[in-house]
Amino acid sequence: MYSILSYPGLLWVNMFVAVFLAILFLQSGIDKVINRKDELSFLKQHFANSPLKNMEGLLLTTLTIFELTAGVFNALGFLQLVFAKEKHFAQIGLIIAALSLTSLFFGQRISKDYAGSATIVTYFILVIVGMYFAFL
């Protein structure tokens, strides 16, 4: 069975991916909590002509939960990688991050914000590469 200690370079890859995603999702999730009114206003405009119209509050709450959960699990994953050389929390964080980004991508495509959806692809690639190394 594979051990993260067998390949020290992979430990570093997993740690950097986990800390990057922790920063990304915690900042984004916390921003959605602190600036909920502004975020909701933006989403109402963003989805005004889409099938997701009038679902903005539910969407914002769901996305905020996904992002905060992904951020917390990636932060815990980073700490677990550093101190215990285990990757279970990081693996869970990656799965939730993929779910969050897929949700964001869906929303951007539905609202026909193609440029916005293209930027999400970069983060999604990082998550998929991170999953590859975390699930070896």
C-alpha positions as protocol buffer text, in pm:
chain_id: "A"
residue {
  index: 1
  type: MET
  ca { x: 0 y: 0 z: 0 }
}
residue {
  index: 2
  type: TYR
  ca { x: 115 y: 353 z: -80 }
}
residue {
  index: 3
  type: SER
  ca { x: 243 y: 563 z: 207 }
}
residue {
  index: 4
  type: ILE
  ca { x: 285 y: 936 z: 178 }
}
residue {
  index: 5
  type: LEU
  ca { x: 618 y: 894 z: 355 }
}
residue {
  index: 6
  type: SER
  ca { x: 744 y: 676 z: 67 }
}
residue {
  index: 7
  type: TYR
  ca { x: 757 y: 978 z: -163 }
}
residue {
  index: 8
  type: PRO
  ca { x: 846 y: 1299 z: 24 }
}
residue {
  index: 9
  type: GLY
  ca { x: 786 y: 1512 z: -286 }
}
residue {
  index: 10
  type: LEU
  ca { x: 423 y: 1404 z: -288 }
}
residue {
  index: 11
  type: LEU
  ca { x: 389 y: 1515 z: 71 }
}
residue {
  index: 12
  type: TRP
  ca { x: 492 y: 1866 z: -34 }
}
residue {
  index: 13
  type: VAL
  ca { x: 251 y: 1862 z: -330 }
}
residue {
  index: 14
  type: ASN
  ca { x: -36 y: 1757 z: -105 }
}
residue {
  index: 15
  type: MET
  ca { x: 54 y: 2019 z: 157 }
}
residue {
  index: 16
  type: PHE
  ca { x: 71 y: 2307 z: -92 }
}
residue {
  index: 17
  type: VAL
  ca { x: -252 y: 2209 z: -264 }
}
residue {
  index: 18
  type: ALA
  ca { x: -429 y: 2179 z: 73 }
}
residue {
  index: 19
  type: VAL
  ca { x: -308 y: 2515 z: 206 }
}
residue {
  index: 20
  type: PHE
  ca { x: -384 y: 2690 z: -126 }
}
residue {
  index: 21
  type: LEU
  ca { x: -739 y: 2555 z: -129 }
}
residue {
  index: 22
  type: ALA
  ca { x: -784 y: 2633 z: 242 }
}
residue {
  index: 23
  type: ILE
  ca { x: -697 y: 2997 z: 175 }
}
residue {
  index: 24
  type: LEU
  ca { x: -912 y: 3012 z: -139 }
}
residue {
  index: 25
  type: PHE
  ca { x: -1227 y: 2862 z: 9 }
}
residue {
  index: 26
  type: LEU
  ca { x: -1206 y: 3009 z: 360 }
}
residue {
  index: 27
  type: GLN
  ca { x: -1158 y: 3360 z: 223 }
}
residue {
  index: 28
  type: SER
  ca { x: -1441 y: 3318 z: -28 }
}
residue {
  index: 29
  type: GLY
  ca { x: -1678 y: 3156 z: 223 }
}
residue {
  index: 30
  type: ILE
  ca { x: -1607 y: 3410 z: 497 }
}
residue {
  index: 31
  type: ASP
  ca { x: -1654 y: 3692 z: 246 }
}
residue {
  index: 32
  type: LYS
  ca { x: -1997 y: 3549 z: 156 }
}
residue {
  index: 33
  type: VAL
  ca { x: -2093 y: 3545 z: 526 }
}
residue {
  index: 34
  type: ILE
  ca { x: -1965 y: 3897 z: 600 }
}
residue {
  index: 35
  type: ASN
  ca { x: -2099 y: 4053 z: 279 }
}
residue {
  index: 36
  type: ARG
  ca { x: -2410 y: 3842 z: 235 }
}
residue {
  index: 37
  type: LYS
  ca { x: -2630 y: 4136 z: 137 }
}
residue {
  index: 38
  type: ASP
  ca { x: -2391 y: 4247 z: -140 }
}
residue {
  index: 39
  type: GLU
  ca { x: -2337 y: 3889 z: -257 }
}
residue {
  index: 40
  type: LEU
  ca { x: -2712 y: 3831 z: -274 }
}
residue {
  index: 41
  type: SER
  ca { x: -2761 y: 4152 z: -470 }
}
residue {
  index: 42
  type: PHE
  ca { x: -2491 y: 4044 z: -717 }
}
residue {
  index: 43
  type: LEU
  ca { x: -2650 y: 3701 z: -761 }
}
residue {
  index: 44
  type: LYS
  ca { x: -2995 y: 3852 z: -821 }
}
residue {
  index: 45
  type: GLN
  ca { x: -2850 y: 4054 z: -1109 }
}
residue {
  index: 46
  type: HIS
  ca { x: -2634 y: 3766 z: -1229 }
}
residue {
  index: 47
  type: PHE
  ca { x: -2924 y: 3520 z: -1250 }
}
residue {
  index: 48
  type: ALA
  ca { x: -3197 y: 3768 z: -1352 }
}
residue {
  index: 49
  type: ASN
  ca { x: -3246 y: 3606 z: -1693 }
}
residue {
  index: 50
  type: SER
  ca { x: -3173 y: 3246 z: -1603 }
}
residue {
  index: 51
  type: PRO
  ca { x: -3371 y: 2945 z: -1480 }
}
residue {
  index: 52
  type: LEU
  ca { x: -3210 y: 3001 z: -1138 }
}
residue {
  index: 53
  type: LYS
  ca { x: -3393 y: 3332 z: -1091 }
}
residue {
  index: 54
  type: ASN
  ca { x: -3558 y: 3359 z: -746 }
}
residue {
  index: 55
  type: MET
  ca { x: -3332 y: 3086 z: -603 }
}
residue {
  index: 56
  type: GLU
  ca { x: -3043 y: 3318 z: -520 }
}
residue {
  index: 57
  type: GLY
  ca { x: -3076 y: 3294 z: -141 }
}
residue {
  index: 58
  type: LEU
  ca { x: -3071 y: 2916 z: -143 }
}
residue {
  index: 59
  type: LEU
  ca { x: -2784 y: 2910 z: -391 }
}
residue {
  index: 60
  type: LEU
  ca { x: -2579 y: 3154 z: -184 }
}
residue {
  index: 61
  type: THR
  ca { x: -2638 y: 2962 z: 138 }
}
residue {
  index: 62
  type: THR
  ca { x: -2552 y: 2629 z: -26 }
}
residue {
  index: 63
  type: LEU
  ca { x: -2238 y: 2765 z: -189 }
}
residue {
  index: 64
  type: THR
  ca { x: -2128 y: 2933 z: 134 }
}
residue {
  index: 65
  type: ILE
  ca { x: -2162 y: 2602 z: 320 }
}
residue {
  index: 66
  type: PHE
  ca { x: -1970 y: 2416 z: 47 }
}
residue {
  index: 67
  type: GLU
  ca { x: -1691 y: 2674 z: 43 }
}
residue {
  index: 68
  type: LEU
  ca { x: -1651 y: 2696 z: 420 }
}
residue {
  index: 69
  type: THR
  ca { x: -1656 y: 2317 z: 451 }
}
residue {
  index: 70
  type: ALA
  ca { x: -1398 y: 2279 z: 172 }
}
residue {
  index: 71
  type: GLY
  ca { x: -1181 y: 2543 z: 337 }
}
residue {
  index: 72
  type: VAL
  ca { x: -1200 y: 2386 z: 682 }
}
residue {
  index: 73
  type: PHE
  ca { x: -1125 y: 2035 z: 556 }
}
residue {
  index: 74
  type: ASN
  ca { x: -833 y: 2159 z: 347 }
}
residue {
  index: 75
  type: ALA
  ca { x: -696 y: 2352 z: 646 }
}
residue {
  index: 76
  type: LEU
  ca { x: -733 y: 2045 z: 866 }
}
residue {
  index: 77
  type: GLY
  ca { x: -582 y: 1838 z: 585 }
}
residue {
  index: 78
  type: PHE
  ca { x: -281 y: 2065 z: 571 }
}
residue {
  index: 79
  type: LEU
  ca { x: -231 y: 2032 z: 947 }
}
residue {
  index: 80
  type: GLN
  ca { x: -280 y: 1656 z: 930 }
}
residue {
  index: 81
  type: LEU
  ca { x: -25 y: 1630 z: 648 }
}
residue {
  index: 82
  type: VAL
  ca { x: 228 y: 1840 z: 841 }
}
residue {
  index: 83
  type: PHE
  ca { x: 193 y: 1677 z: 1180 }
}
residue {
  index: 84
  type: ALA
  ca { x: 69 y: 1322 z: 1116 }
}
residue {
  index: 85
  type: LYS
  ca { x: 174 y: 1265 z: 753 }
}
residue {
  index: 86
  type: GLU
  ca { x: -184 y: 1150 z: 684 }
}
residue {
  index: 87
  type: LYS
  ca { x: -409 y: 1281 z: 408 }
}
residue {
  index: 88
  type: HIS
  ca { x: -766 y: 1183 z: 497 }
}
residue {
  index: 89
  type: PHE
  ca { x: -890 y: 1535 z: 570 }
}
residue {
  index: 90
  type: ALA
  ca { x: -714 y: 1670 z: 260 }
}
residue {
  index: 91
  type: GLN
  ca { x: -888 y: 1405 z: 49 }
}
residue {
  index: 92
  type: ILE
  ca { x: -1228 y: 1504 z: 187 }
}
residue {
  index: 93
  type: GLY
  ca { x: -1142 y: 1871 z: 133 }
}
residue {
  index: 94
  type: LEU
  ca { x: -1054 y: 1804 z: -231 }
}
residue {
  index: 95
  type: ILE
  ca { x: -1383 y: 1626 z: -294 }
}
residue {
  index: 96
  type: ILE
  ca { x: -1582 y: 1912 z: -140 }
}
residue {
  index: 97
  type: ALA
  ca { x: -1370 y: 2164 z: -333 }
}
residue {
  index: 98
  type: ALA
  ca { x: -1453 y: 1981 z: -657 }
}
residue {
  index: 99
  type: LEU
  ca { x: -1822 y: 1991 z: -565 }
}
residue {
  index: 100
  type: SER
  ca { x: -1801 y: 2364 z: -488 }
}
residue {
  index: 101
  type: LEU
  ca { x: -1624 y: 2448 z: -812 }
}
residue {
  index: 102
  type: THR
  ca { x: -1860 y: 2233 z: -1015 }
}
residue {
  index: 103
  type: SER
  ca { x: -2152 y: 2419 z: -858 }
}
residue {
  index: 104
  type: LEU
  ca { x: -1992 y: 2754 z: -936 }
}
residue {
  index: 105
  type: PHE
  ca { x: -1917 y: 2644 z: -1292 }
}
residue {
  index: 106
  type: PHE
  ca { x: -2277 y: 2532 z: -1340 }
}
residue {
  index: 107
  type: GLY
  ca { x: -2409 y: 2867 z: -1217 }
}
residue {
  index: 108
  type: GLN
  ca { x: -2174 y: 3062 z: -1441 }
}
residue {
  index: 109
  type: ARG
  ca { x: -2271 y: 2859 z: -1746 }
}
residue {
  index: 110
  type: ILE
  ca { x: -2645 y: 2882 z: -1672 }
}
residue {
  index: 111
  type: SER
  ca { x: -2615 y: 3260 z: -1639 }
}
residue {
  index: 112
  type: LYS
  ca { x: -2416 y: 3265 z: -1964 }
}
residue {
  index: 113
  type: ASP
  ca { x: -2112 y: 3419 z: -1794 }
}
residue {
  index: 114
  type: TYR
  ca { x: -1866 y: 3230 z: -2012 }
}
residue {
  index: 115
  type: ALA
  ca { x: -1564 y: 3438 z: -1911 }
}
residue {
  index: 116
  type: GLY
  ca { x: -1643 y: 3379 z: -1543 }
}
residue {
  index: 117
  type: SER
  ca { x: -1684 y: 3007 z: -1598 }
}
residue {
  index: 118
  type: ALA
  ca { x: -1350 y: 2993 z: -1779 }
}
residue {
  index: 119
  type: THR
  ca { x: -1167 y: 3127 z: -1472 }
}
residue {
  index: 120
  type: ILE
  ca { x: -1313 y: 2848 z: -1259 }
}
residue {
  index: 121
  type: VAL
  ca { x: -1151 y: 2589 z: -1485 }
}
residue {
  index: 122
  type: THR
  ca { x: -803 y: 2688 z: -1358 }
}
residue {
  index: 123
  type: TYR
  ca { x: -899 y: 2614 z: -998 }
}
residue {
  index: 124
  type: PHE
  ca { x: -1075 y: 2295 z: -1103 }
}
residue {
  index: 125
  type: ILE
  ca { x: -761 y: 2168 z: -1276 }
}
residue {
  index: 126
  type: LEU
  ca { x: -565 y: 2228 z: -955 }
}
residue {
  index: 127
  type: VAL
  ca { x: -826 y: 2029 z: -760 }
}
residue {
  index: 128
  type: ILE
  ca { x: -818 y: 1739 z: -1007 }
}
residue {
  index: 129
  type: VAL
  ca { x: -437 y: 1729 z: -1002 }
}
residue {
  index: 130
  type: GLY
  ca { x: -452 y: 1748 z: -623 }
}
residue {
  index: 131
  type: MET
  ca { x: -697 y: 1458 z: -617 }
}
residue {
  index: 132
  type: TYR
  ca { x: -468 y: 1254 z: -837 }
}
residue {
  index: 133
  type: PHE
  ca { x: -177 y: 1295 z: -595 }
}
residue {
  index: 134
  type: ALA
  ca { x: -388 y: 1267 z: -279 }
}
residue {
  index: 135
  type: PHE
  ca { x: -555 y: 943 z: -384 }
}
residue {
  index: 136
  type: LEU
  ca { x: -241 y: 761 z: -502 }
}
